[in-house]
Amino acid sequence: MQLDNLIEKFQKKDSAAFEALYNMYAENICGVINVIVKDTERSQEICQDVFVKIWEKSDQYDTSKGRFFTWILNIARNAAIDEVRSKTHKNQKKNLPVDSLVGIYENGEDLNDRMDTIGLQSLLKGLKEKCILLIDMLYFKGYTQKEAAKELDTPVGTIKTRIRSCISNIRKNMA
């Protein structure tokens, strides 16, 4: 099935189309969520919630505003960031056993490894290190612009300008 046709059927609440789209995207979406949440089980739950949400709001997807995958990815990213910022999540992380911290450290990945798995490596080709760092902080680690500014000891206005410039460069790489 052609993707546009599949999406059209999905928007008309065709469950077979939903299942096909789920099979196409769930693994990548769950992976992106897990990069932010850092809890595989919770990431899978959030991923399920994201797909329920896109099913319920399928009529809100507009092809003229961007690709379908990007629409789902933004919903997933926002859900993951909401989870990380929640009091429940913060309280659970306060009580992590030492073994899990060692596991997190030993299994640490850098941004370049994660990007390969979700296909962003080519989009970030040629970007400055500052851009890659900002994208990692804001889009993969869930930092707000204010938090990133504090962490990098840089004015918020500079962070906003840099990220705008970085996104502009990514758009050029897509062309």
C-alpha positions as YAML, in Angstrom:
chain: A
units: angstrom
residues:
- id: 1
  name: MET
  ca: [0.00, 0.00, 0.00]
- id: 2
  name: GLN
  ca: [1.28, 3.46, -0.85]
- id: 3
  name: LEU
  ca: [1.89, 5.58, 2.26]
- id: 4
  name: ASP
  ca: [-0.47, 8.41, 1.26]
- id: 5
  name: ASN
  ca: [-3.26, 5.89, 0.62]
- id: 6
  name: LEU
  ca: [-2.52, 4.17, 3.93]
- id: 7
  name: ILE
  ca: [-2.67, 7.46, 5.83]
- id: 8
  name: GLU
  ca: [-5.94, 8.39, 4.12]
- id: 9
  name: LYS
  ca: [-7.49, 5.09, 5.21]
- id: 10
  name: PHE
  ca: [-6.08, 5.55, 8.71]
- id: 11
  name: GLN
  ca: [-7.76, 8.96, 8.92]
- id: 12
  name: LYS
  ca: [-11.03, 7.25, 7.99]
- id: 13
  name: LYS
  ca: [-10.53, 4.94, 11.00]
- id: 14
  name: ASP
  ca: [-9.50, 1.86, 9.01]
- id: 15
  name: SER
  ca: [-8.02, -0.47, 11.65]
- id: 16
  name: ALA
  ca: [-5.96, -2.43, 9.08]
- id: 17
  name: ALA
  ca: [-4.30, 0.84, 8.01]
- id: 18
  name: PHE
  ca: [-3.65, 1.70, 11.65]
- id: 19
  name: GLU
  ca: [-2.04, -1.70, 12.21]
- id: 20
  name: ALA
  ca: [0.16, -1.28, 9.14]
- id: 21
  name: LEU
  ca: [1.29, 2.19, 10.26]
- id: 22
  name: TYR
  ca: [1.90, 0.90, 13.78]
- id: 23
  name: ASN
  ca: [4.09, -1.88, 12.40]
- id: 24
  name: MET
  ca: [5.99, 0.64, 10.27]
- id: 25
  name: TYR
  ca: [6.68, 3.20, 12.99]
- id: 26
  name: ALA
  ca: [6.27, 1.77, 16.51]
- id: 27
  name: GLU
  ca: [9.83, 0.54, 16.94]
- id: 28
  name: ASN
  ca: [11.38, 3.88, 15.97]
- id: 29
  name: ILE
  ca: [8.87, 5.91, 17.98]
- id: 30
  name: CYS
  ca: [9.45, 3.73, 21.04]
- id: 31
  name: GLY
  ca: [13.20, 4.14, 20.59]
- id: 32
  name: VAL
  ca: [12.95, 7.93, 20.50]
- id: 33
  name: ILE
  ca: [10.79, 7.90, 23.63]
- id: 34
  name: ASN
  ca: [13.28, 5.61, 25.38]
- id: 35
  name: VAL
  ca: [16.16, 7.97, 24.58]
- id: 36
  name: ILE
  ca: [14.34, 10.66, 26.57]
- id: 37
  name: VAL
  ca: [12.68, 8.59, 29.32]
- id: 38
  name: LYS
  ca: [15.51, 6.03, 29.77]
- id: 39
  name: ASP
  ca: [13.10, 3.33, 30.92]
- id: 40
  name: THR
  ca: [12.25, 0.66, 28.36]
- id: 41
  name: GLU
  ca: [9.06, -0.52, 30.03]
- id: 42
  name: ARG
  ca: [7.71, 2.99, 30.55]
- id: 43
  name: SER
  ca: [8.74, 3.95, 27.01]
- id: 44
  name: GLN
  ca: [6.65, 1.11, 25.61]
- id: 45
  name: GLU
  ca: [3.65, 2.27, 27.64]
- id: 46
  name: ILE
  ca: [4.08, 5.84, 26.41]
- id: 47
  name: CYS
  ca: [4.45, 4.55, 22.84]
- id: 48
  name: GLN
  ca: [1.13, 2.73, 23.15]
- id: 49
  name: ASP
  ca: [-0.45, 5.91, 24.50]
- id: 50
  name: VAL
  ca: [0.97, 7.88, 21.56]
- id: 51
  name: PHE
  ca: [-0.59, 5.50, 19.05]
- id: 52
  name: VAL
  ca: [-3.93, 5.66, 20.84]
- id: 53
  name: LYS
  ca: [-3.68, 9.45, 20.73]
- id: 54
  name: ILE
  ca: [-2.92, 9.57, 17.00]
- id: 55
  name: TRP
  ca: [-5.83, 7.20, 16.36]
- id: 56
  name: GLU
  ca: [-8.16, 9.51, 18.28]
- id: 57
  name: LYS
  ca: [-6.77, 12.65, 16.62]
- id: 58
  name: SER
  ca: [-6.12, 11.24, 13.14]
- id: 59
  name: ASP
  ca: [-8.21, 13.99, 11.58]
- id: 60
  name: GLN
  ca: [-5.73, 16.58, 12.88]
- id: 61
  name: TYR
  ca: [-2.90, 15.36, 10.65]
- id: 62
  name: ASP
  ca: [-2.42, 17.72, 7.71]
- id: 63
  name: THR
  ca: [-0.16, 16.60, 4.85]
- id: 64
  name: SER
  ca: [0.62, 20.20, 3.94]
- id: 65
  name: LYS
  ca: [2.26, 20.80, 7.34]
- id: 66
  name: GLY
  ca: [4.77, 17.95, 7.22]
- id: 67
  name: ARG
  ca: [5.43, 14.25, 6.95]
- id: 68
  name: PHE
  ca: [3.30, 11.75, 8.86]
- id: 69
  name: PHE
  ca: [6.29, 10.30, 10.69]
- id: 70
  name: THR
  ca: [7.30, 13.78, 11.85]
- id: 71
  name: TRP
  ca: [3.76, 14.37, 13.17]
- id: 72
  name: ILE
  ca: [3.89, 11.16, 15.20]
- id: 73
  name: LEU
  ca: [7.45, 11.89, 16.32]
- id: 74
  name: ASN
  ca: [6.47, 15.31, 17.68]
- id: 75
  name: ILE
  ca: [3.55, 13.82, 19.62]
- id: 76
  name: ALA
  ca: [5.83, 11.10, 21.00]
- id: 77
  name: ARG
  ca: [8.58, 13.54, 21.92]
- id: 78
  name: ASN
  ca: [6.13, 15.79, 23.74]
- id: 79
  name: ALA
  ca: [4.67, 12.81, 25.61]
- id: 80
  name: ALA
  ca: [8.15, 11.67, 26.64]
- id: 81
  name: ILE
  ca: [9.13, 15.14, 27.82]
- id: 82
  name: ASP
  ca: [5.86, 15.42, 29.78]
- id: 83
  name: GLU
  ca: [6.74, 12.11, 31.43]
- id: 84
  name: VAL
  ca: [10.27, 13.22, 32.34]
- id: 85
  name: ARG
  ca: [8.94, 16.46, 33.82]
- id: 86
  name: SER
  ca: [6.23, 14.71, 35.84]
- id: 87
  name: LYS
  ca: [6.61, 14.47, 39.61]
- id: 88
  name: THR
  ca: [6.05, 10.72, 39.49]
- id: 89
  name: HIS
  ca: [8.96, 10.22, 37.12]
- id: 90
  name: LYS
  ca: [11.25, 12.48, 39.13]
- id: 91
  name: ASN
  ca: [10.38, 10.69, 42.37]
- id: 92
  name: GLN
  ca: [11.03, 7.27, 40.79]
- id: 93
  name: LYS
  ca: [14.46, 8.42, 39.58]
- id: 94
  name: LYS
  ca: [15.37, 9.61, 43.09]
- id: 95
  name: ASN
  ca: [15.00, 6.06, 44.35]
- id: 96
  name: LEU
  ca: [17.00, 4.24, 41.67]
- id: 97
  name: PRO
  ca: [19.17, 1.45, 43.02]
- id: 98
  name: VAL
  ca: [22.92, 1.85, 42.52]
- id: 99
  name: ASP
  ca: [22.97, -1.16, 40.13]
- id: 100
  name: SER
  ca: [20.68, 0.60, 37.68]
- id: 101
  name: LEU
  ca: [22.91, 3.69, 37.66]
- id: 102
  name: VAL
  ca: [25.92, 1.56, 36.81]
- id: 103
  name: GLY
  ca: [23.88, -0.07, 34.03]
- id: 104
  name: ILE
  ca: [22.86, 3.30, 32.64]
- id: 105
  name: TYR
  ca: [26.46, 4.47, 32.64]
- id: 106
  name: GLU
  ca: [27.82, 1.29, 31.04]
- id: 107
  name: ASN
  ca: [25.12, 1.24, 28.35]
- id: 108
  name: GLY
  ca: [25.47, 4.95, 27.59]
- id: 109
  name: GLU
  ca: [25.22, 5.87, 23.93]
- id: 110
  name: ASP
  ca: [26.16, 9.07, 22.28]
- id: 111
  name: LEU
  ca: [23.91, 11.05, 19.97]
- id: 112
  name: ASN
  ca: [25.57, 9.78, 16.79]
- id: 113
  name: ASP
  ca: [24.74, 6.13, 17.61]
- id: 114
  name: ARG
  ca: [21.12, 6.96, 18.37]
- id: 115
  name: MET
  ca: [20.70, 9.08, 15.26]
- id: 116
  name: ASP
  ca: [21.72, 6.23, 13.00]
- id: 117
  name: THR
  ca: [18.89, 4.10, 14.34]
- id: 118
  name: ILE
  ca: [16.25, 6.72, 13.65]
- id: 119
  name: GLY
  ca: [17.71, 8.00, 10.37]
- id: 120
  name: LEU
  ca: [18.76, 11.50, 11.37]
- id: 121
  name: GLN
  ca: [22.48, 11.18, 10.69]
- id: 122
  name: SER
  ca: [22.21, 12.49, 7.13]
- id: 123
  name: LEU
  ca: [20.14, 15.48, 8.24]
- id: 124
  name: LEU
  ca: [22.79, 16.58, 10.73]
- id: 125
  name: LYS
  ca: [25.69, 16.23, 8.32]
- id: 126
  name: GLY
  ca: [27.75, 19.38, 8.25]
- id: 127
  name: LEU
  ca: [26.20, 20.94, 11.36]
- id: 128
  name: LYS
  ca: [28.46, 22.56, 13.92]
- id: 129
  name: GLU
  ca: [29.07, 20.79, 17.25]
- id: 130
  name: LYS
  ca: [27.03, 23.52, 19.00]
- id: 131
  name: CYS
  ca: [24.01, 22.61, 16.86]
- id: 132
  name: ILE
  ca: [24.36, 18.90, 17.50]
- id: 133
  name: LEU
  ca: [24.71, 19.53, 21.25]
- id: 134
  name: LEU
  ca: [21.63, 21.79, 21.31]
- id: 135
  name: ILE
  ca: [19.54, 19.34, 19.29]
- id: 136
  name: ASP
  ca: [20.60, 16.54, 21.63]
- id: 137
  name: MET
  ca: [19.68, 18.58, 24.71]
- id: 138
  name: LEU
  ca: [16.40, 20.05, 23.46]
- id: 139
  name: TYR
  ca: [14.99, 17.22, 21.35]
- id: 140
  name: PHE
  ca: [16.48, 14.04, 22.80]
- id: 141
  name: LYS
  ca: [17.10, 14.82, 26.45]
- id: 142
  name: GLY
  ca: [14.03, 16.97, 27.05]
- id: 143
  name: TYR
  ca: [15.73, 20.17, 28.18]
- id: 144
  name: THR
  ca: [13.81, 23.40, 27.89]
- id: 145
  name: GLN
  ca: [15.57, 26.33, 26.23]
- id: 146
  name: LYS
  ca: [15.96, 27.94, 29.65]
- id: 147
  name: GLU
  ca: [17.49, 24.77, 31.14]
- id: 148
  name: ALA
  ca: [19.87, 24.41, 28.18]
- id: 149
  name: ALA
  ca: [20.91, 28.06, 28.56]
- id: 150
  name: LYS
  ca: [21.68, 27.51, 32.23]
- id: 151
  name: GLU
  ca: [23.56, 24.27, 31.57]
- id: 152
  name: LEU
  ca: [25.64, 25.86, 28.79]
- id: 153
  name: ASP
  ca: [26.03, 29.17, 30.64]
- id: 154
  name: THR
  ca: [24.62, 30.98, 27.60]
- id: 155
  name: PRO
  ca: [21.83, 33.57, 27.38]
- id: 156
  name: VAL
  ca: [18.39, 32.15, 26.49]
- id: 157
  name: GLY
  ca: [18.16, 34.49, 23.50]
- id: 158
  name: THR
  ca: [21.39, 33.03, 22.11]
- id: 159
  name: ILE
  ca: [20.04, 29.49, 22.56]
- id: 160
  name: LYS
  ca: [16.85, 30.44, 20.71]
- id: 161
  name: THR
  ca: [18.78, 32.03, 17.86]
- id: 162
  name: ARG
  ca: [21.17, 29.07, 17.57]
- id: 163
  name: ILE
  ca: [18.42, 26.44, 17.54]
- id: 164
  name: ARG
  ca: [16.51, 28.42, 14.89]
- id: 165
  name: SER
  ca: [19.67, 28.54, 12.78]
- id: 166
  name: CYS
  ca: [20.31, 24.81, 13.36]
- id: 167
  name: ILE
  ca: [16.78, 23.88, 12.30]
- id: 168
  name: SER
  ca: [17.16, 26.07, 9.22]
- id: 169
  name: ASN
  ca: [20.36, 24.20, 8.31]
- id: 170
  name: ILE
  ca: [18.62, 20.85, 8.80]
- id: 171
  name: ARG
  ca: [15.87, 21.96, 6.44]
- id: 172
  name: LYS
  ca: [18.53, 22.82, 3.86]
- id: 173
  name: ASN
  ca: [20.01, 19.32, 4.30]
- id: 174
  name: MET
  ca: [16.55, 17.82, 3.62]
- id: 175
  name: ALA
  ca: [16.28, 19.61, 0.27]
...
